[in-house]
Amino acid sequence: MLLNSHDFVAIAKIGKPFGLKGACNLFPIGETLLNSDPPVSLWIGNESSIEKIVLADIGGGKNSFYCFFKDCFDRDEAEKLKNFFLYIEKERLPKLEKGEFYFCDLIGISVETESGEKLGIVKDVFNYPTTDAIIIETDEGKEITIPFRKEIVKRVVLEESRMFIDRATIEDLML
């Protein structure tokens, strides 16, 4: 099945095998997966295709997680899953309060300064262990990575597909 990015949201990336019994290292994106109660049906794949998979168990904590999948019983099977993403249907995500958003909702919106200068669009959003970051693609095709912090991202208006940032705090990145 082809991935439709409007219907699915990446919630984790699968890392290298862990141990001999089919476990995989896991890199959650946000907290959706960590708040689920296995077994849970998900989708596995990449940007070109996905297929169903059942997450049987998840363990670990802090910054180190591992998981087991149904019908994956050894290291060789786990190796085949390395570097794939786990996806969930967007409709299964918890409903948000007014003014809240998921990072996937930011992709494609306009990035502007408070004075209305258009800087580009949000190309991608990443959840790194130390901070969240936004990749802005400028009209010239240049990519700029900025931290997603309140002193930089002043406000997000999803209804207008616009994000307002403080240009002065990222001036060095714009060069």
C-alpha positions in Angstrom: 0.0 0.0 0.0 1.3 3.5 -0.8 1.7 5.9 2.1 -0.6 8.9 2.1 1.0 11.4 4.5 -2.4 13.0 5.1 -3.8 9.8 6.6 -0.8 8.4 8.4 1.6 9.8 11.0 5.1 8.4 11.8 5.3 7.6 15.5 8.7 5.8 15.7 11.7 4.6 13.7 13.0 1.1 14.1 16.7 0.7 14.9 19.0 -2.3 14.8 18.2 -5.7 16.3 18.5 -6.0 20.1 19.4 -9.4 21.4 18.7 -12.8 19.8 14.9 -13.1 20.2 13.7 -10.6 17.6 13.7 -7.4 19.6 14.5 -4.1 17.8 15.8 -0.8 19.2 13.1 1.8 18.9 13.2 5.6 18.5 9.8 7.0 19.3 8.6 10.2 17.7 6.5 12.0 20.3 4.7 10.1 23.0 1.9 8.4 21.0 3.6 5.0 20.9 4.8 5.1 24.4 1.3 5.8 25.6 -0.2 2.8 23.7 -1.0 -0.5 25.3 0.4 -3.4 23.3 -0.5 -5.5 21.4 -1.4 -2.7 18.9 -1.8 -2.8 15.1 0.4 -0.3 13.3 1.8 0.2 9.9 5.5 -0.3 9.0 7.4 1.0 5.9 8.8 4.1 4.4 7.7 7.0 2.2 6.9 4.7 -0.7 5.0 1.9 0.8 3.6 0.5 4.1 2.0 -2.7 5.4 0.3 -3.8 8.6 2.3 -5.0 11.6 1.5 -5.8 15.2 3.6 -4.3 17.9 3.6 -7.1 20.6 5.5 -5.4 23.4 7.6 -2.3 24.2 10.2 -1.8 26.9 13.0 0.3 28.2 12.8 3.9 29.4 14.3 7.4 29.3 16.1 7.5 26.0 16.5 3.8 25.3 13.6 1.7 24.0 13.1 -1.7 22.4 10.2 -3.6 21.0 8.9 -6.9 19.8 6.7 -7.6 16.8 4.2 -10.4 16.3 5.8 -13.1 14.1 9.3 -11.7 14.5 11.2 -14.3 16.7 14.9 -14.0 15.9 17.6 -11.5 15.1 17.5 -12.2 11.4 13.8 -11.2 11.1 14.4 -8.1 13.3 17.3 -7.1 11.0 14.8 -6.8 8.1 12.8 -4.2 10.0 15.8 -1.9 10.6 15.4 1.8 9.5 11.7 1.4 8.7 9.2 3.8 10.3 6.1 2.8 12.3 2.9 4.7 11.4 -0.5 5.1 12.9 -3.7 6.3 11.2 -4.1 10.1 11.9 -7.7 9.5 12.9 -6.5 7.3 15.8 -4.5 10.1 17.4 -6.0 11.6 20.5 -8.2 14.7 19.9 -6.4 17.9 20.8 -7.6 21.0 22.7 -8.1 24.3 20.8 -4.8 25.8 20.0 -2.9 22.5 20.1 -1.5 20.7 17.1 0.5 17.7 16.0 3.9 18.4 14.4 2.6 16.6 11.2 0.0 19.4 10.9 2.8 21.9 10.5 4.3 20.4 7.3 3.6 22.6 4.3 2.5 25.8 6.2 4.0 29.2 5.5 6.7 30.5 7.7 6.7 34.3 8.2 8.2 36.9 10.4 5.8 38.9 12.7 6.1 41.8 10.2 4.7 39.5 7.4 8.0 38.7 5.5 7.6 35.2 4.0 10.6 33.1 4.8 9.5 29.8 3.3 7.4 26.7 4.2 7.8 24.0 6.9 9.4 21.0 5.1 9.7 18.7 8.1 9.6 18.6 11.9 11.9 16.5 14.0 11.7 15.3 17.6 15.3 15.1 18.7 16.2 14.0 22.3 17.4 17.4 23.3 14.9 19.6 21.3 12.3 19.7 18.6 13.3 21.2 15.3 11.7 22.6 12.2 13.2 22.5 8.7 12.2 25.5 6.7 12.6 25.4 2.9 13.1 28.9 1.6 11.7 30.1 -1.7 15.3 29.8 -3.1 15.3 26.1 -2.2 17.7 26.5 0.8 16.9 24.4 3.9 17.2 26.0 7.4 16.9 24.0 10.6 15.6 26.0 13.6 14.8 24.9 17.2 11.0 24.8 17.9 11.1 27.0 21.0 8.7 29.8 22.1 11.4 32.5 21.9 11.8 31.6 18.1 8.3 30.3 17.1 6.0 33.1 18.3 2.7 31.6 17.2 1.1 29.0 14.9 -2.2 29.7 13.2 -3.2 26.4 11.6 -6.5 27.8 10.3 -4.5 30.2 8.1 -1.6 27.7 7.5 0.9 30.2 8.9 3.7 30.1 11.5 5.3 33.3 12.8 8.9 33.3 13.9 11.3 35.9 15.4 13.8 36.5 12.6 16.3 38.2 14.8 16.9 35.0 16.8 17.7 33.0 13.7 19.5 35.6 11.6 22.7 33.7 11.6 20.9 30.6 10.2 19.5 32.6 7.3 22.9 33.4 5.8 
